[in-house]
């Protein structure tokens, strides 16, 4: 008791030994403030940390993580929302130039939304009301002529949810203003955990295209 869990202790030790020597001057510069160019809404899933996927350095990304990388509709009433607050901070205070919503394969939050609609999900105090934000995406997929099932359904709903989150972002006044002034760009991304492939949303085509490097 009194110390960090072994996985954190060992990680910190590796950080001190391997990464800090090359980044010490960067941390010294960052101690006076941050000015990231990119903000990213990602999932809390432990398998797809954005800093790992993009090999980001300290200060590169402002990351907002929640279950299923969901953006709630804009509203002033109805209590506190850390995602909305973080977005306002990123746009209005830090002036980020790019805002990315990144989904991923096999998302447990998306699966839970699908199961909840099928009345197969367990009761929860907080998770259920949050993942209900993905129900709109599920409804759109079910309304299409051919509805996938299994993993394909999870992927289809997850990707559609990213698109819906981007449309919700456009309604936030401080985001709408930044977009109108040309100070901000919105992006959708998709990460496949199995093969570590990244896809980027082609808004004109309404589809995700592989990122080739």
C-alpha positions in Angstrom: 0.0 0.0 0.0 1.0 3.6 -0.5 2.7 3.1 -3.9 1.6 2.9 -7.5 0.4 -0.4 -9.0 3.3 -2.4 -10.6 2.3 -1.6 -14.2 2.4 2.2 -13.4 5.6 2.0 -11.4 7.4 0.0 -14.2 6.1 2.4 -16.8 7.3 5.4 -14.9 10.7 3.8 -14.5 10.9 3.1 -18.2 9.8 6.7 -18.9 12.6 8.1 -16.7 15.2 5.8 -18.2 14.3 5.8 -21.9 12.1 8.7 -22.9 12.9 11.6 -20.5 16.5 12.0 -21.5 15.4 12.9 -25.0 12.4 15.0 -23.9 13.7 16.8 -20.9 14.1 20.1 -22.7 10.6 19.7 -24.2 9.1 19.3 -20.7 11.0 22.3 -19.5 9.5 24.4 -22.4 6.0 23.0 -21.7 6.1 23.8 -18.0 5.1 27.4 -18.9 2.0 26.4 -20.9 0.6 24.4 -23.8 -0.3 25.2 -27.4 -1.4 22.0 -29.1 -2.6 22.3 -32.7 -4.8 19.2 -32.5 -7.6 18.2 -30.1 -9.0 14.6 -30.3 -12.1 13.0 -29.0 -11.3 9.3 -28.4 -12.6 6.3 -26.6 -11.5 5.3 -23.1 -10.7 1.8 -24.4 -7.2 0.8 -23.2 -6.3 -0.8 -26.5 -6.2 2.4 -28.7 -4.6 5.2 -26.8 -4.3 8.1 -29.2 -0.8 9.0 -28.0 0.3 5.5 -29.0 -1.5 5.4 -32.3 0.0 8.7 -33.4 3.3 8.4 -31.5 2.5 11.9 -30.0 5.0 13.8 -28.0 4.0 15.7 -24.8 2.2 18.9 -25.9 1.1 17.6 -29.3 -2.4 16.5 -28.6 -5.2 17.6 -26.3 -7.2 14.4 -25.8 -10.7 14.1 -24.6 -11.7 10.5 -23.9 -15.1 9.0 -23.0 -16.9 5.7 -23.6 -17.3 5.2 -27.4 -15.8 8.6 -28.3 -19.2 10.2 -28.3 -20.0 13.9 -28.6 -23.3 14.9 -26.9 -25.7 17.4 -28.6 -25.1 21.0 -27.6 -27.2 22.1 -24.7 -26.7 24.5 -21.8 -29.1 23.0 -19.4 -29.1 19.5 -18.0 -26.0 19.3 -15.8 -22.3 19.2 -16.3 -20.5 17.5 -19.2 -16.8 17.1 -19.1 -16.6 16.4 -22.9 -18.4 19.7 -23.8 -16.2 21.6 -21.3 -13.0 20.2 -22.7 -14.1 21.0 -26.2 -14.8 24.6 -25.2 -11.4 24.8 -23.5 -9.6 23.4 -26.6 -11.3 25.7 -29.1 -11.9 28.9 -27.1 -8.9 29.0 -24.8 -6.1 27.0 -26.6 -7.2 27.8 -30.2 -6.5 24.3 -31.6 -6.6 24.2 -35.4 -7.8 20.6 -35.9 -10.5 18.7 -34.0 -10.6 14.9 -34.6 -13.2 12.3 -33.5 -11.5 8.9 -33.6 -13.5 5.7 -33.4 -12.2 2.2 -33.3 -13.1 -1.4 -34.0 -14.7 -3.7 -31.4 -15.9 -0.8 -29.3 -17.5 -2.0 -26.1 -19.6 1.1 -25.8 -21.1 0.7 -29.2 -21.7 -3.0 -28.5 -23.5 -2.1 -25.3 -25.8 0.3 -27.1 -26.7 -2.4 -29.6 -27.3 -4.8 -26.7 -29.4 -2.3 -24.8 -31.7 -1.8 -27.7 -32.0 -5.6 -27.8 -32.6 -5.6 -24.1 -29.6 -7.7 -23.4 -27.4 -5.1 -21.6 -27.1 -5.1 -17.8 -28.5 -2.2 -15.7 -26.0 0.6 -15.0 -26.1 3.8 -13.1 -24.2 6.0 -15.6 -23.1 4.0 -18.6 -26.5 3.3 -20.1 -27.5 7.0 -20.4 -24.2 7.9 -21.9 -24.1 5.2 -24.6 -27.7 6.0 -25.5 -26.0 8.8 -27.5 -25.1 6.2 -30.0 -28.7 5.1 -30.5 -29.1 7.6 -33.4 -26.3 6.0 -35.3 -27.8 2.5 -34.7 -31.2 3.8 -35.9 -29.7 5.1 -39.1 -27.9 1.8 -39.9 -31.1 -0.2 -39.2 -33.0 2.1 -41.6 -30.7 1.2 -44.5 -31.8 -1.4 -47.0 -29.3 -4.0 -45.8 -28.4 -4.2 -42.1 -25.1 -6.0 -41.2 -24.8 -8.1 -38.0 -22.2 -9.2 -35.6 -18.8 -7.3 -35.8 -19.9 -5.7 -39.1 -22.8 -4.1 -37.3 -20.6 -2.8 -34.5 -18.2 -1.3 -37.1 -21.0 0.3 -39.1 -22.7 1.8 -36.1 -19.3 3.0 -34.7 -18.3 4.7 -37.9 -21.8 6.3 -38.3 -21.5 7.5 -34.8 -18.3 9.3 -35.6 -20.1 11.1 -38.5 -23.0 12.1 -36.2 -20.6 13.4 -33.5 -18.9 15.6 -36.2 -22.3 17.0 -37.1 -23.2 17.6 -33.5 -19.9 19.5 -33.1 -20.9 21.9 -35.8 -23.9 23.1 -33.7 -21.6 24.2 -30.8 -21.5 28.0 -31.1 -17.8 28.3 -30.4 -17.0 25.6 -32.9 -19.4 27.0 -35.6 -17.7 30.4 -35.2 -14.2 28.9 -35.5 -15.2 27.0 -38.6 -16.8 30.0 -40.2 -13.6 32.0 -39.5 -11.4 29.3 -41.0 -9.6 28.8 -37.7 -10.7 25.1 -37.3 -11.0 22.0 -39.3 -13.0 18.9 -38.3 -11.9 15.3 -39.0 -13.2 11.8 -38.5 -10.8 8.9 -38.0 -11.1 5.1 -37.5 -8.6 2.8 -36.0 -8.7 -1.0 -36.5 -7.2 -2.6 -33.4 -6.5 -6.0 -35.1 -4.3 -4.8 -37.9 -3.4 -1.3 -36.5 -4.7 0.3 -39.7 -5.9 3.9 -39.7 -8.7 5.3 -41.9 -9.7 8.9 -42.4 -13.2 10.2 -43.2 -13.8 11.4 -46.7 -16.7 13.7 -46.0 -17.7 14.1 -49.7 -18.0 10.4 -50.1 -19.4 9.7 -46.6 -16.8 6.9 -46.1 -13.6 6.2 -44.4 -10.5 5.8 -46.6 -7.3 4.0 -45.5 -4.4 6.3 -44.6 -1.4 5.2 -46.7 2.1 6.0 -45.5 
